[in-house]
Amino acid sequence: MENYLSFEQIPFGSDDFANNPESRCPCMLLLDTSGSMSGMPIQQLNEGVQTFRQELIQDPLATKRVEVAMLSFGPVQLEADFQTVDYFHPRTLTSSGDTPMGAAITRGIELITKRKQVYKEHGVGYYKPWIILITDGAPTDNWSEAAALIREGESRNAFAFFAIGVENANMEILQQIAVRTPLKLRGLMFREFFLWLSSSMKMVSSKNPGSSINLLPPTGWAEL
């Protein structure tokens, strides 16, 4: 029998820590793809995600340091596990189902915890992970455990959690879930939001891990 590697054995977007020993800056996107996002919202969200990738890949340092993972929910699906931007090729999101936000947050935090362990095992430094939740509704599952995990994680400085509400999002529930004040997206300005996020990621990844950073103001895309 021929001795060769099948494609299944080659991990896609494999961890190239030997060739790229740069510290990693993890960013987890939790994107609401429930039925209410159909039409223009999901279209604009897809375009925003592509903008995010295009902006980051133009920055040589961010390309080596920023790792993106993406979960969609309605139902919860891992669209992309943590990988550097050059390997990040998310499929086009479609909208269906309800809004299992609690399950999505819990899964996202689990993946970040696992990823940090991989960094430690490979002796690679890392920045405080960012979790970005984007939703246009209210959770249809139990979210109390997710809220407790966010409070606990933020208090330990384990990650920074940002909640962005779109259109008819239940901002009151988001305030109970997130420690930081949730922000309301102005109209469907996903592109402007992802430009802000990519600029923030570039800024964070250009510093040393653990450096204090003044966040860019959310001008242009948030209802302040």
Secondary structure, DSSP 8 states (H G I E B T S, - for coil): ------GGGS-TT---TTT----BEEEEEEEE-SGGGTTHHHHHHHHHHHHHHHHHHTSHHHHHHEEEEEEEETTTEEEEEEEEGGG---------S---HHHHHHHHHHHHHHHHHHHHHTT--B---EEEEEESS--SS--HHHHHHHHHHHHTTS-EEEEEE-TT--HHHHHHH-SS--EEESTT-HHHHHHHHHHHHHHHHHS-TT--------TTTEE-
